[in-house]
């Protein structure tokens, strides 16, 4: 199991992305149910629910792929996102983070290990790379805060990157770490 998601509007269910497909936990039956589909062929590394609709979920996989469901996992559509297919370090890059903006439905960012950040503003129909200022494509996580304006954070193998313009540009914020690989 690599990814878990639950939605407050659907408190009896928990979804798990695994190496062998998607599963749904039912609190009522106290059982896991396999939800057969295209995710059976991938390692599902990250799952996220749309904050505004419990039937909408996004799944990120290895090899790098992005899938979306609008019917609580009964069917999945693979989104057309141009990801690199191979990498010398991990062989198959993977989607490590999916960030949906609850205040702006349709806007999402995807972080990919060794392929940077992508953004959509139309629910996943079109995508653009958002890597200006990020000098390492090794994205480990994405987060969002709002304190009057939206601020994005990307964690990488070289520290933290921050964007105050929806990911158009990023600034590096080194993290003081004793671990040798964090040094630039």
Buried (B, 14 or more C-beta within 10 A) or exposed (E): EBBEBBBEEBEEBBBBBBEEBBBBBEEEEEEEEEBEBBBBEBBBBBBBBBBEEBBBBBBBBBBBBBBBBBEBBEEBEBBEBEBBEEBEEEEBBBBBBBBBBEEEBEBBBBBBBBBBBBBBBEBBEEBEBBBEBBEBBBBEBBBBEEEEEBBBBBBBBBBBBBBEEBBEBBEBEEEEEEEEEBEE
